[in-house]
Amino acid sequence: MTGGSAGRMLFAGNSLFTTGAGVINLKDICSLSDFQRKTREHIRRLKRTGRPEILTVNGRAELVVQDAASYQKLLDALDHAQAVAGIRLGLESVAREEGRPAAEALNAIREKHRIPPNGMTRT
């Protein structure tokens, strides 16, 4: 691994396992030149499997390509994970009694932005 990564690489069958980074199927690694020569073939495989492909330049990983539907699923999963993490942090904060009542927080926001309690704007 490069770039100062502390992970280890282990091979098992056709898969490369990297600590903390998941599984990379060795079939999903190819050269940029091969990708350019056989673009249609690679696109069909990307859509069929939903797995990303790692492209190498001079034997080093440089790019990752993925079909749009799989990329959207990845973004959705990341969004969900971030929401769950945020909720978890909020619940932990409440458990430590670090929060404040919603009414108090809303009143502070109203005061800060000069919003009347009834929600009507001042004229």
VMD Tcl script that builds the backbone (N, CA, C; Angstrom):
set m [mol new atoms 369]
animate dup $m
set s [atomselect $m all]
$s set {name element resname resid chain x y z} {
  {N N MET 1 A 0.843 -1.183 0.000}
  {CA C MET 1 A 0.000 0.000 0.000}
  {C C MET 1 A 0.881 1.236 0.000}
  {N N THR 2 A 0.363 2.307 -0.542}
  {CA C THR 2 A 1.139 3.530 -0.632}
  {C C THR 2 A 0.428 4.645 0.087}
  {N N GLY 3 A 1.066 5.831 0.095}
  {CA C GLY 3 A 0.423 7.004 0.674}
  {C C GLY 3 A 0.401 7.009 2.180}
  {N N GLY 4 A 1.308 6.242 2.821}
  {CA C GLY 4 A 1.398 6.255 4.265}
  {C C GLY 4 A 0.313 5.453 4.954}
  {N N SER 5 A -0.387 4.586 4.222}
  {CA C SER 5 A -1.449 3.799 4.829}
  {C C SER 5 A -0.850 2.775 5.773}
  {N N ALA 6 A -1.499 2.586 6.906}
  {CA C ALA 6 A -1.013 1.643 7.898}
  {C C ALA 6 A -1.619 0.264 7.702}
  {N N GLY 7 A -2.488 0.080 6.691}
  {CA C GLY 7 A -3.174 -1.187 6.492}
  {C C GLY 7 A -2.259 -2.250 5.929}
  {N N ARG 8 A -2.714 -3.513 6.032}
  {CA C ARG 8 A -1.974 -4.640 5.473}
  {C C ARG 8 A -2.790 -5.244 4.354}
  {N N MET 9 A -2.105 -5.875 3.400}
  {CA C MET 9 A -2.791 -6.530 2.298}
  {C C MET 9 A -2.613 -8.034 2.444}
  {N N LEU 10 A -3.700 -8.771 2.293}
  {CA C LEU 10 A -3.675 -10.218 2.365}
  {C C LEU 10 A -4.377 -10.771 1.134}
  {N N PHE 11 A -3.799 -11.817 0.529}
  {CA C PHE 11 A -4.421 -12.441 -0.637}
  {C C PHE 11 A -5.079 -13.742 -0.227}
  {N N ALA 12 A -6.254 -14.006 -0.790}
  {CA C ALA 12 A -6.947 -15.274 -0.576}
  {C C ALA 12 A -7.734 -15.568 -1.851}
  {N N GLY 13 A -7.326 -16.564 -2.567}
  {CA C GLY 13 A -7.993 -16.884 -3.833}
  {C C GLY 13 A -7.851 -15.733 -4.801}
  {N N ASN 14 A -8.966 -15.234 -5.319}
  {CA C ASN 14 A -8.947 -14.118 -6.260}
  {C C ASN 14 A -9.258 -12.791 -5.597}
  {N N SER 15 A -9.135 -12.722 -4.280}
  {CA C SER 15 A -9.485 -11.497 -3.569}
  {C C SER 15 A -8.302 -10.939 -2.811}
  {N N LEU 16 A -8.273 -9.640 -2.753}
  {CA C LEU 16 A -7.263 -8.921 -1.989}
  {C C LEU 16 A -7.993 -8.271 -0.826}
  {N N PHE 17 A -7.628 -8.650 0.385}
  {CA C PHE 17 A -8.244 -8.083 1.580}
  {C C PHE 17 A -7.310 -7.014 2.124}
  {N N THR 18 A -7.835 -5.839 2.372}
  {CA C THR 18 A -7.034 -4.789 2.974}
  {C C THR 18 A -7.661 -4.433 4.305}
  {N N THR 19 A -6.859 -4.365 5.341}
  {CA C THR 19 A -7.402 -4.105 6.663}
  {C C THR 19 A -8.074 -2.748 6.684}
  {N N GLY 20 A -9.336 -2.748 7.077}
  {CA C GLY 20 A -10.095 -1.516 7.185}
  {C C GLY 20 A -10.635 -0.987 5.876}
  {N N ALA 21 A -10.379 -1.649 4.765}
  {CA C ALA 21 A -10.816 -1.112 3.486}
  {C C ALA 21 A -11.728 -2.045 2.710}
  {N N GLY 22 A -12.062 -3.208 3.238}
  {CA C GLY 22 A -12.963 -4.103 2.538}
  {C C GLY 22 A -12.237 -5.066 1.627}
  {N N VAL 23 A -12.968 -5.612 0.663}
  {CA C VAL 23 A -12.435 -6.630 -0.228}
  {C C VAL 23 A -12.355 -6.080 -1.642}
  {N N ILE 24 A -11.234 -6.330 -2.284}
  {CA C ILE 24 A -11.051 -5.955 -3.684}
  {C C ILE 24 A -10.839 -7.248 -4.458}
  {N N ASN 25 A -11.733 -7.534 -5.401}
  {CA C ASN 25 A -11.594 -8.713 -6.229}
  {C C ASN 25 A -10.510 -8.432 -7.265}
  {N N LEU 26 A -9.541 -9.339 -7.381}
  {CA C LEU 26 A -8.436 -9.122 -8.318}
  {C C LEU 26 A -8.925 -9.013 -9.762}
  {N N LYS 27 A -10.104 -9.563 -10.058}
  {CA C LYS 27 A -10.683 -9.443 -11.400}
  {C C LYS 27 A -11.116 -8.002 -11.681}
  {N N ASP 28 A -11.241 -7.189 -10.641}
  {CA C ASP 28 A -11.704 -5.812 -10.783}
  {C C ASP 28 A -10.552 -4.816 -10.903}
  {N N ILE 29 A -9.348 -5.311 -11.125}
  {CA C ILE 29 A -8.180 -4.445 -11.299}
  {C C ILE 29 A -7.664 -4.633 -12.718}
  {N N CYS 30 A -7.517 -3.525 -13.436}
  {CA C CYS 30 A -6.968 -3.611 -14.791}
  {C C CYS 30 A -6.240 -2.315 -15.116}
  {N N SER 31 A -5.509 -2.343 -16.181}
  {CA C SER 31 A -4.763 -1.153 -16.585}
  {C C SER 31 A -5.694 -0.159 -17.275}
  {N N LEU 32 A -5.329 1.091 -17.195}
  {CA C LEU 32 A -6.075 2.133 -17.897}
  {C C LEU 32 A -6.053 1.857 -19.404}
  {N N SER 33 A -4.935 1.376 -19.895}
  {CA C SER 33 A -4.825 1.057 -21.332}
  {C C SER 33 A -5.832 0.003 -21.740}
  {N N ASP 34 A -5.975 -1.055 -20.927}
  {CA C ASP 34 A -6.943 -2.106 -21.230}
  {C C ASP 34 A -8.364 -1.538 -21.196}
  {N N PHE 35 A -8.643 -0.692 -20.216}
  {CA C PHE 35 A -9.960 -0.070 -20.113}
  {C C PHE 35 A -10.252 0.764 -21.361}
  {N N GLN 36 A -9.261 1.497 -21.838}
  {CA C GLN 36 A -9.452 2.328 -23.032}
  {C C GLN 36 A -9.671 1.470 -24.278}
  {N N ARG 37 A -8.956 0.348 -24.375}
  {CA C ARG 37 A -9.092 -0.531 -25.539}
  {C C ARG 37 A -10.430 -1.264 -25.543}
  {N N LYS 38 A -10.926 -1.636 -24.357}
  {CA C LYS 38 A -12.126 -2.476 -24.251}
  {C C LYS 38 A -13.206 -1.781 -23.414}
  {N N THR 39 A -13.427 -0.510 -23.672}
  {CA C THR 39 A -14.349 0.282 -22.850}
  {C C THR 39 A -15.737 -0.343 -22.769}
  {N N ARG 40 A -16.312 -0.738 -23.899}
  {CA C ARG 40 A -17.675 -1.309 -23.888}
  {C C ARG 40 A -17.755 -2.556 -23.028}
  {N N GLU 41 A -16.749 -3.402 -23.137}
  {CA C GLU 41 A -16.702 -4.638 -22.345}
  {C C GLU 41 A -16.651 -4.314 -20.841}
  {N N HIS 42 A -15.846 -3.346 -20.482}
  {CA C HIS 42 A -15.721 -2.955 -19.066}
  {C C HIS 42 A -17.034 -2.348 -18.557}
  {N N ILE 43 A -17.665 -1.521 -19.373}
  {CA C ILE 43 A -18.927 -0.901 -18.956}
  {C C ILE 43 A -19.994 -1.966 -18.736}
  {N N ARG 44 A -20.051 -2.963 -19.620}
  {CA C ARG 44 A -21.019 -4.058 -19.430}
  {C C ARG 44 A -20.758 -4.779 -18.108}
  {N N ARG 45 A -19.495 -5.053 -17.797}
  {CA C ARG 45 A -19.159 -5.739 -16.547}
  {C C ARG 45 A -19.506 -4.871 -15.347}
  {N N LEU 46 A -19.207 -3.577 -15.430}
  {CA C LEU 46 A -19.524 -2.664 -14.326}
  {C C LEU 46 A -21.021 -2.661 -14.041}
  {N N LYS 47 A -21.831 -2.605 -15.078}
  {CA C LYS 47 A -23.282 -2.592 -14.900}
  {C C LYS 47 A -23.801 -3.944 -14.416}
  {N N ARG 48 A -23.235 -5.024 -14.940}
  {CA C ARG 48 A -23.691 -6.368 -14.576}
  {C C ARG 48 A -23.367 -6.701 -13.120}
  {N N THR 49 A -22.165 -6.398 -12.677}
  {CA C THR 49 A -21.736 -6.802 -11.327}
  {C C THR 49 A -22.037 -5.746 -10.271}
  {N N GLY 50 A -22.067 -4.467 -10.668}
  {CA C GLY 50 A -22.252 -3.396 -9.695}
  {C C GLY 50 A -21.009 -3.115 -8.874}
  {N N ARG 51 A -19.911 -3.811 -9.180}
  {CA C ARG 51 A -18.663 -3.597 -8.435}
  {C C ARG 51 A -17.805 -2.537 -9.141}
  {N N PRO 52 A -17.077 -1.741 -8.374}
  {CA C PRO 52 A -16.179 -0.768 -9.007}
  {C C PRO 52 A -14.970 -1.474 -9.609}
  {N N GLU 53 A -14.298 -0.783 -10.487}
  {CA C GLU 53 A -13.092 -1.307 -11.119}
  {C C GLU 53 A -11.947 -0.360 -10.817}
  {N N ILE 54 A -10.820 -0.920 -10.454}
  {CA C ILE 54 A -9.631 -0.123 -10.151}
  {C C ILE 54 A -8.749 -0.116 -11.394}
  {N N LEU 55 A -8.397 1.075 -11.843}
  {CA C LEU 55 A -7.552 1.213 -13.028}
  {C C LEU 55 A -6.144 1.598 -12.599}
  {N N THR 56 A -5.183 0.942 -13.210}
  {CA C THR 56 A -3.787 1.196 -12.859}
  {C C THR 56 A -3.071 1.936 -13.983}
  {N N VAL 57 A -2.077 2.696 -13.594}
  {CA C VAL 57 A -1.169 3.356 -14.525}
  {C C VAL 57 A 0.234 3.003 -14.046}
  {N N ASN 58 A 0.998 2.369 -14.925}
  {CA C ASN 58 A 2.343 1.904 -14.570}
  {C C ASN 58 A 2.319 1.003 -13.335}
  {N N GLY 59 A 1.276 0.169 -13.242}
  {CA C GLY 59 A 1.181 -0.809 -12.168}
  {C C GLY 59 A 0.676 -0.279 -10.831}
  {N N ARG 60 A 0.356 0.996 -10.775}
  {CA C ARG 60 A -0.131 1.589 -9.517}
  {C C ARG 60 A -1.583 2.001 -9.663}
  {N N ALA 61 A -2.369 1.755 -8.629}
  {CA C ALA 61 A -3.778 2.143 -8.643}
  {C C ALA 61 A -3.877 3.659 -8.753}
  {N N GLU 62 A -4.637 4.129 -9.739}
  {CA C GLU 62 A -4.787 5.571 -9.967}
  {C C GLU 62 A -6.234 6.026 -9.980}
  {N N LEU 63 A -7.150 5.176 -10.479}
  {CA C LEU 63 A -8.538 5.575 -10.648}
  {C C LEU 63 A -9.476 4.457 -10.223}
  {N N VAL 64 A -10.670 4.852 -9.841}
  {CA C VAL 64 A -11.742 3.891 -9.584}
  {C C VAL 64 A -12.920 4.316 -10.442}
  {N N VAL 65 A -13.474 3.379 -11.213}
  {CA C VAL 65 A -14.652 3.667 -12.023}
  {C C VAL 65 A -15.793 2.776 -11.549}
  {N N GLN 66 A -17.007 3.298 -11.659}
  {CA C GLN 66 A -18.176 2.586 -11.164}
  {C C GLN 66 A -19.390 3.030 -11.964}
  {N N ASP 67 A -20.350 2.127 -12.146}
  {CA C ASP 67 A -21.556 2.526 -12.870}
  {C C ASP 67 A -22.374 3.468 -11.989}
  {N N ALA 68 A -23.194 4.287 -12.618}
  {CA C ALA 68 A -23.916 5.349 -11.918}
  {C C ALA 68 A -24.885 4.806 -10.865}
  {N N ALA 69 A -25.601 3.715 -11.170}
  {CA C ALA 69 A -26.574 3.167 -10.218}
  {C C ALA 69 A -25.876 2.677 -8.950}
  {N N SER 70 A -24.759 1.997 -9.103}
  {CA C SER 70 A -24.016 1.513 -7.935}
  {C C SER 70 A -23.431 2.672 -7.144}
  {N N TYR 71 A -22.985 3.700 -7.850}
  {CA C TYR 71 A -22.439 4.873 -7.163}
  {C C TYR 71 A -23.532 5.557 -6.339}
  {N N GLN 72 A -24.742 5.653 -6.891}
  {CA C GLN 72 A -25.854 6.255 -6.156}
  {C C GLN 72 A -26.174 5.443 -4.909}
  {N N LYS 73 A -26.148 4.113 -5.017}
  {CA C LYS 73 A -26.372 3.255 -3.844}
  {C C LYS 73 A -25.311 3.520 -2.779}
  {N N LEU 74 A -24.078 3.699 -3.224}
  {CA C LEU 74 A -22.988 3.993 -2.294}
  {C C LEU 74 A -23.221 5.325 -1.594}
  {N N LEU 75 A -23.626 6.337 -2.351}
  {CA C LEU 75 A -23.917 7.640 -1.757}
  {C C LEU 75 A -25.078 7.559 -0.771}
  {N N ASP 76 A -26.118 6.800 -1.123}
  {CA C ASP 76 A -27.266 6.628 -0.229}
  {C C ASP 76 A -26.847 5.935 1.062}
  {N N ALA 77 A -26.019 4.900 0.938}
  {CA C ALA 77 A -25.542 4.182 2.126}
  {C C ALA 77 A -24.689 5.092 3.006}
  {N N LEU 78 A -23.856 5.919 2.386}
  {CA C LEU 78 A -23.033 6.858 3.142}
  {C C LEU 78 A -23.906 7.877 3.861}
  {N N ASP 79 A -24.914 8.395 3.173}
  {CA C ASP 79 A -25.834 9.355 3.779}
  {C C ASP 79 A -26.540 8.735 4.980}
  {N N HIS 80 A -27.003 7.503 4.826}
  {CA C HIS 80 A -27.676 6.798 5.925}
  {C C HIS 80 A -26.721 6.605 7.105}
  {N N ALA 81 A -25.505 6.162 6.821}
  {CA C ALA 81 A -24.523 5.927 7.889}
  {C C ALA 81 A -24.201 7.223 8.636}
  {N N GLN 82 A -24.091 8.333 7.893}
  {CA C GLN 82 A -23.807 9.615 8.543}
  {C C GLN 82 A -24.992 10.065 9.400}
  {N N ALA 83 A -26.207 9.820 8.934}
  {CA C ALA 83 A -27.395 10.176 9.718}
  {C C ALA 83 A -27.449 9.354 11.001}
  {N N VAL 84 A -27.200 8.058 10.891}
  {CA C VAL 84 A -27.207 7.187 12.066}
  {C C VAL 84 A -26.127 7.627 13.058}
  {N N ALA 85 A -24.952 7.955 12.555}
  {CA C ALA 85 A -23.860 8.404 13.436}
  {C C ALA 85 A -24.240 9.707 14.136}
  {N N GLY 86 A -24.875 10.624 13.419}
  {CA C GLY 86 A -25.297 11.887 14.018}
  {C C GLY 86 A -26.347 11.682 15.092}
  {N N ILE 87 A -27.299 10.810 14.819}
  {CA C ILE 87 A -28.336 10.503 15.812}
  {C C ILE 87 A -27.707 9.862 17.044}
  {N N ARG 88 A -26.785 8.936 16.809}
  {CA C ARG 88 A -26.099 8.267 17.923}
  {C C ARG 88 A -25.360 9.283 18.793}
  {N N LEU 89 A -24.665 10.224 18.157}
  {CA C LEU 89 A -23.952 11.257 18.923}
  {C C LEU 89 A -24.923 12.103 19.732}
  {N N GLY 90 A -26.066 12.434 19.127}
  {CA C GLY 90 A -27.072 13.214 19.833}
  {C C GLY 90 A -27.624 12.468 21.033}
  {N N LEU 91 A -27.917 11.188 20.852}
  {CA C LEU 91 A -28.443 10.386 21.962}
  {C C LEU 91 A -27.418 10.242 23.084}
  {N N GLU 92 A -26.146 10.062 22.702}
  {CA C GLU 92 A -25.091 9.970 23.714}
  {C C GLU 92 A -24.958 11.285 24.472}
  {N N SER 93 A -25.096 12.392 23.764}
  {CA C SER 93 A -25.026 13.711 24.394}
  {C C SER 93 A -26.157 13.887 25.398}
  {N N VAL 94 A -27.356 13.463 25.012}
  {CA C VAL 94 A -28.506 13.553 25.917}
  {C C VAL 94 A -28.283 12.660 27.131}
  {N N ALA 95 A -27.747 11.471 26.922}
  {CA C ALA 95 A -27.489 10.549 28.031}
  {C C ALA 95 A -26.496 11.155 29.032}
  {N N ARG 96 A -25.573 11.970 28.518}
  {CA C ARG 96 A -24.607 12.642 29.411}
  {C C ARG 96 A -25.169 13.949 29.969}
  {N N GLU 97 A -26.447 14.202 29.656}
  {CA C GLU 97 A -27.151 15.411 30.105}
  {C C GLU 97 A -26.460 16.687 29.630}
  {N N GLU 98 A -25.943 16.651 28.387}
  {CA C GLU 98 A -25.267 17.815 27.808}
  {C C GLU 98 A -26.220 18.684 26.980}
  {N N GLY 99 A -27.393 18.180 26.729}
  {CA C GLY 99 A -28.342 18.922 25.906}
  {C C GLY 99 A -29.129 19.925 26.727}
  {N N ARG 100 A -30.067 20.581 26.062}
  {CA C ARG 100 A -30.983 21.467 26.769}
  {C C ARG 100 A -32.363 21.274 26.166}
  {N N PRO 101 A -33.403 21.583 26.910}
  {CA C PRO 101 A -34.761 21.358 26.412}
  {C C PRO 101 A -35.012 22.094 25.094}
  {N N ALA 102 A -35.826 21.475 24.240}
  {CA C ALA 102 A -36.121 22.040 22.920}
  {C C ALA 102 A -36.721 23.434 23.030}
  {N N ALA 103 A -37.637 23.642 23.969}
  {CA C ALA 103 A -38.270 24.956 24.119}
  {C C ALA 103 A -37.224 26.023 24.426}
  {N N GLU 104 A -36.272 25.674 25.266}
  {CA C GLU 104 A -35.201 26.625 25.615}
  {C C GLU 104 A -34.345 26.934 24.391}
  {N N ALA 105 A -33.994 25.911 23.632}
  {CA C ALA 105 A -33.171 26.105 22.432}
  {C C ALA 105 A -33.918 26.946 21.392}
  {N N LEU 106 A -35.208 26.659 21.198}
  {CA C LEU 106 A -35.998 27.427 20.227}
  {C C LEU 106 A -36.136 28.885 20.649}
  {N N ASN 107 A -36.327 29.127 21.941}
  {CA C ASN 107 A -36.403 30.508 22.425}
  {C C ASN 107 A -35.094 31.246 22.178}
  {N N ALA 108 A -33.975 30.570 22.378}
  {CA C ALA 108 A -32.670 31.192 22.136}
  {C C ALA 108 A -32.512 31.562 20.658}
  {N N ILE 109 A -32.985 30.687 19.776}
  {CA C ILE 109 A -32.909 30.972 18.340}
  {C C ILE 109 A -33.804 32.151 17.990}
  {N N ARG 110 A -35.008 32.170 18.561}
  {CA C ARG 110 A -35.928 33.294 18.305}
  {C C ARG 110 A -35.313 34.613 18.744}
  {N N GLU 111 A -34.695 34.609 19.925}
  {CA C GLU 111 A -34.080 35.836 20.438}
  {C C GLU 111 A -32.909 36.262 19.557}
  {N N LYS 112 A -32.091 35.327 19.184}
  {CA C LYS 112 A -30.910 35.635 18.372}
  {C C LYS 112 A -31.304 36.258 17.035}
  {N N HIS 113 A -32.373 35.756 16.434}
  {CA C HIS 113 A -32.785 36.228 15.113}
  {C C HIS 113 A -33.977 37.182 15.168}
  {N N ARG 114 A -34.303 37.611 16.387}
  {CA C ARG 114 A -35.392 38.576 16.617}
  {C C ARG 114 A -36.710 38.126 15.988}
  {N N ILE 115 A -37.063 36.890 16.233}
  {CA C ILE 115 A -38.329 36.321 15.749}
  {C C ILE 115 A -39.314 36.364 16.908}
  {N N PRO 116 A -40.476 36.969 16.715}
  {CA C PRO 116 A -41.465 37.011 17.793}
  {C C PRO 116 A -41.948 35.608 18.159}
  {N N PRO 117 A -42.335 35.390 19.407}
  {CA C PRO 117 A -42.768 34.063 19.855}
  {C C PRO 117 A -43.920 33.484 19.046}
  {N N ASN 118 A -44.809 34.315 18.513}
  {CA C ASN 118 A -45.935 33.774 17.752}
  {C C ASN 118 A -45.588 33.462 16.302}
  {N N GLY 119 A -44.351 33.731 15.898}
  {CA C GLY 119 A -43.898 33.405 14.559}
  {C C GLY 119 A -44.212 34.459 13.518}
  {N N MET 120 A -44.952 35.495 13.889}
  {CA C MET 120 A -45.291 36.553 12.929}
  {C C MET 120 A -44.129 37.527 12.840}
  {N N THR 121 A -43.923 38.088 11.677}
  {CA C THR 121 A -42.846 39.045 11.510}
  {C C THR 121 A -43.258 40.408 12.037}
  {N N ARG 122 A -42.277 41.153 12.454}
  {CA C ARG 122 A -42.530 42.512 12.944}
  {C C ARG 122 A -42.707 43.455 11.790}
  {N N THR 123 A -43.578 44.443 11.990}
  {CA C THR 123 A -43.798 45.444 10.931}
  {C C THR 123 A -43.380 46.805 11.402}
}
mol reanalyze $m
mol bondsrecalc $m
mol representation Tube
mol addrep $m
